[in-house]
Amino acid sequence: MIICNFPSSYCGDKIKINYIGTLENGKVFHKIFKEKRPISFIIGDRQAIEGLALGIIGMK
């Protein structure tokens, strides 16, 4: 079990992430991670795809 001492992300938080978006078959459709340009947005402000923002809520 991994325990983080970092605060969780919630609606209204501004975050910066790197990610690789893949389909169920493993095909990559978006690669921010490899470009080394993280995206930043405010959770719940509709600046990112809703599913991405919802998936981040509560993460540490």
PyMOL CGO cylinders between C-alpha atoms (Angstrom):
from pymol import cmd
from pymol.cgo import CYLINDER

trace = [
    CYLINDER, 0.00, 0.00, 0.00, 1.28, 3.47, -0.94, 0.3, 1, 1, 1, 1, 1, 1,
    CYLINDER, 1.28, 3.47, -0.94, 0.43, 6.32, 1.40, 0.3, 1, 1, 1, 1, 1, 1,
    CYLINDER, 0.43, 6.32, 1.40, 0.82, 9.89, 0.15, 0.3, 1, 1, 1, 1, 1, 1,
    CYLINDER, 0.82, 9.89, 0.15, 1.26, 12.91, 2.35, 0.3, 1, 1, 1, 1, 1, 1,
    CYLINDER, 1.26, 12.91, 2.35, 0.04, 15.25, -0.38, 0.3, 1, 1, 1, 1, 1, 1,
    CYLINDER, 0.04, 15.25, -0.38, -3.41, 16.86, -0.31, 0.3, 1, 1, 1, 1, 1, 1,
    CYLINDER, -3.41, 16.86, -0.31, -6.13, 15.41, -2.53, 0.3, 1, 1, 1, 1, 1, 1,
    CYLINDER, -6.13, 15.41, -2.53, -7.46, 17.30, -5.57, 0.3, 1, 1, 1, 1, 1, 1,
    CYLINDER, -7.46, 17.30, -5.57, -10.95, 18.77, -5.38, 0.3, 1, 1, 1, 1, 1, 1,
    CYLINDER, -10.95, 18.77, -5.38, -13.26, 21.00, -7.41, 0.3, 1, 1, 1, 1, 1, 1,
    CYLINDER, -13.26, 21.00, -7.41, -11.80, 24.47, -7.72, 0.3, 1, 1, 1, 1, 1, 1,
    CYLINDER, -11.80, 24.47, -7.72, -8.17, 23.32, -7.40, 0.3, 1, 1, 1, 1, 1, 1,
    CYLINDER, -8.17, 23.32, -7.40, -5.75, 24.35, -10.13, 0.3, 1, 1, 1, 1, 1, 1,
    CYLINDER, -5.75, 24.35, -10.13, -3.66, 21.34, -11.12, 0.3, 1, 1, 1, 1, 1, 1,
    CYLINDER, -3.66, 21.34, -11.12, -0.91, 20.50, -13.60, 0.3, 1, 1, 1, 1, 1, 1,
    CYLINDER, -0.91, 20.50, -13.60, -0.68, 16.99, -15.05, 0.3, 1, 1, 1, 1, 1, 1,
    CYLINDER, -0.68, 16.99, -15.05, 1.17, 14.84, -17.57, 0.3, 1, 1, 1, 1, 1, 1,
    CYLINDER, 1.17, 14.84, -17.57, -0.78, 11.96, -19.06, 0.3, 1, 1, 1, 1, 1, 1,
    CYLINDER, -0.78, 11.96, -19.06, -1.09, 9.52, -21.92, 0.3, 1, 1, 1, 1, 1, 1,
    CYLINDER, -1.09, 9.52, -21.92, -4.63, 8.92, -23.18, 0.3, 1, 1, 1, 1, 1, 1,
    CYLINDER, -4.63, 8.92, -23.18, -5.30, 5.39, -24.45, 0.3, 1, 1, 1, 1, 1, 1,
    CYLINDER, -5.30, 5.39, -24.45, -8.29, 3.52, -25.76, 0.3, 1, 1, 1, 1, 1, 1,
    CYLINDER, -8.29, 3.52, -25.76, -9.37, 0.15, -24.36, 0.3, 1, 1, 1, 1, 1, 1,
    CYLINDER, -9.37, 0.15, -24.36, -7.41, -1.59, -27.11, 0.3, 1, 1, 1, 1, 1, 1,
    CYLINDER, -7.41, -1.59, -27.11, -4.22, 0.19, -26.01, 0.3, 1, 1, 1, 1, 1, 1,
    CYLINDER, -4.22, 0.19, -26.01, -4.08, 2.63, -28.93, 0.3, 1, 1, 1, 1, 1, 1,
    CYLINDER, -4.08, 2.63, -28.93, -2.70, 6.01, -27.80, 0.3, 1, 1, 1, 1, 1, 1,
    CYLINDER, -2.70, 6.01, -27.80, -4.88, 8.97, -28.81, 0.3, 1, 1, 1, 1, 1, 1,
    CYLINDER, -4.88, 8.97, -28.81, -3.15, 11.78, -26.89, 0.3, 1, 1, 1, 1, 1, 1,
    CYLINDER, -3.15, 11.78, -26.89, 0.35, 12.10, -25.42, 0.3, 1, 1, 1, 1, 1, 1,
    CYLINDER, 0.35, 12.10, -25.42, 1.06, 15.08, -23.19, 0.3, 1, 1, 1, 1, 1, 1,
    CYLINDER, 1.06, 15.08, -23.19, 3.63, 13.11, -21.16, 0.3, 1, 1, 1, 1, 1, 1,
    CYLINDER, 3.63, 13.11, -21.16, 6.05, 12.55, -24.04, 0.3, 1, 1, 1, 1, 1, 1,
    CYLINDER, 6.05, 12.55, -24.04, 5.84, 16.20, -25.13, 0.3, 1, 1, 1, 1, 1, 1,
    CYLINDER, 5.84, 16.20, -25.13, 7.02, 17.27, -21.65, 0.3, 1, 1, 1, 1, 1, 1,
    CYLINDER, 7.02, 17.27, -21.65, 4.39, 20.01, -21.61, 0.3, 1, 1, 1, 1, 1, 1,
    CYLINDER, 4.39, 20.01, -21.61, 2.00, 19.31, -18.75, 0.3, 1, 1, 1, 1, 1, 1,
    CYLINDER, 2.00, 19.31, -18.75, -1.47, 20.79, -19.01, 0.3, 1, 1, 1, 1, 1, 1,
    CYLINDER, -1.47, 20.79, -19.01, -2.92, 22.86, -16.21, 0.3, 1, 1, 1, 1, 1, 1,
    CYLINDER, -2.92, 22.86, -16.21, -6.56, 23.57, -15.47, 0.3, 1, 1, 1, 1, 1, 1,
    CYLINDER, -6.56, 23.57, -15.47, -8.99, 24.25, -12.66, 0.3, 1, 1, 1, 1, 1, 1,
    CYLINDER, -8.99, 24.25, -12.66, -11.03, 21.17, -11.74, 0.3, 1, 1, 1, 1, 1, 1,
    CYLINDER, -11.03, 21.17, -11.74, -14.72, 21.76, -12.43, 0.3, 1, 1, 1, 1, 1, 1,
    CYLINDER, -14.72, 21.76, -12.43, -14.16, 24.87, -14.57, 0.3, 1, 1, 1, 1, 1, 1,
    CYLINDER, -14.16, 24.87, -14.57, -14.79, 22.97, -17.83, 0.3, 1, 1, 1, 1, 1, 1,
    CYLINDER, -14.79, 22.97, -17.83, -11.28, 23.74, -19.09, 0.3, 1, 1, 1, 1, 1, 1,
    CYLINDER, -11.28, 23.74, -19.09, -10.55, 20.04, -19.64, 0.3, 1, 1, 1, 1, 1, 1,
    CYLINDER, -10.55, 20.04, -19.64, -12.53, 17.02, -20.79, 0.3, 1, 1, 1, 1, 1, 1,
    CYLINDER, -12.53, 17.02, -20.79, -15.12, 16.31, -18.07, 0.3, 1, 1, 1, 1, 1, 1,
    CYLINDER, -15.12, 16.31, -18.07, -14.08, 12.67, -17.67, 0.3, 1, 1, 1, 1, 1, 1,
    CYLINDER, -14.08, 12.67, -17.67, -10.46, 13.68, -17.12, 0.3, 1, 1, 1, 1, 1, 1,
    CYLINDER, -10.46, 13.68, -17.12, -11.39, 16.23, -14.46, 0.3, 1, 1, 1, 1, 1, 1,
    CYLINDER, -11.39, 16.23, -14.46, -13.77, 13.79, -12.72, 0.3, 1, 1, 1, 1, 1, 1,
    CYLINDER, -13.77, 13.79, -12.72, -11.11, 11.08, -12.69, 0.3, 1, 1, 1, 1, 1, 1,
    CYLINDER, -11.11, 11.08, -12.69, -8.65, 13.38, -10.94, 0.3, 1, 1, 1, 1, 1, 1,
    CYLINDER, -8.65, 13.38, -10.94, -10.95, 14.42, -8.07, 0.3, 1, 1, 1, 1, 1, 1,
    CYLINDER, -10.95, 14.42, -8.07, -9.69, 12.83, -4.86, 0.3, 1, 1, 1, 1, 1, 1,
    CYLINDER, -9.69, 12.83, -4.86, -6.32, 11.79, -6.32, 0.3, 1, 1, 1, 1, 1, 1,
    CYLINDER, -6.32, 11.79, -6.32, -3.16, 12.58, -4.41, 0.3, 1, 1, 1, 1, 1, 1,
]
cmd.load_cgo(trace, "trace")
